[in-house]
Amino acid sequence: MFECFRGGAGEVLTRAEYLADFSRAHKSGISLLAKIERGQTFKEQGSPSWEAFASGDWAGALRLIEETTTN
């Protein structure tokens, strides 16, 4: 299904750029906000949950995400 994207150009966004663009699209009132997850690569150095995930500490990553969303 995604073969048609293999030769396409992409744009690398920082986390701040991605969030700003997502916010812009979300605030526009668009009724369907979908994205191709398989086309995304996340490297969030400095994010405690990402650092735990990258080091192989899956349980720690999930705990840190949960703490962030409940506080």
N, C-alpha and C positions, 0 to 999 in steps of 0.2 A: 504494500500500500504506500509506503513512504519512498519507494524508489525514485519517484519524480522529484524528490527534494535533494537527492544526493549531489547533483551538480550545481545546485543553487547557491547563491551567495547568502551569507548570514551576517549578522551584526552582533558583536560582543558588547554587552552592556554591563556596567558595574551594577552592584545591587541598588545603589541610589538611583541610577538612571532607569533601571527596570521598574522599580517601585513608582517613580515619578510617571513613567509612561503608562503603567497599569492603572494608577490613580486617575490619570487624564482620561483613559478609555472608560474606566468604570463610572466616572462622574458625567460622562457624555450621555448617559441614559441608554446605552446600547442594551438591547434585550438579551443578547447571547454573548457572553464573554468566554470564549474558548481559546485554548492554546495547545500547541503540539508539544506535549511533555517530552516525547522522545527526542525532540530537537534541542533540548536544553541541557546544559551542563552547569552544575552548581559547584562553585569553589568559593566558599565564604570564610577564608582565613580570618581569624579574629572573632568568629562567632563560636561561643562555647559549645553549642550543640553540634555544629558542623565539625569542630575540632575533635569532639568525642567520636562522632561518626567516622571521620577520616582515619582515626587511630584504631578503629575496630571495636570501639565501646558502644555497641548498639543500644544496650540498656541505659547507659549513661546519657546518650544522645536523646533518647525518648524522655527520660526523666527531666532533662534540662528544658526540652521543648514544653513539656507539661507545666513545669514551674513558671516558664515565661508566659504561658497563656492563662494561667490561673492567678497570676499576681497583677 
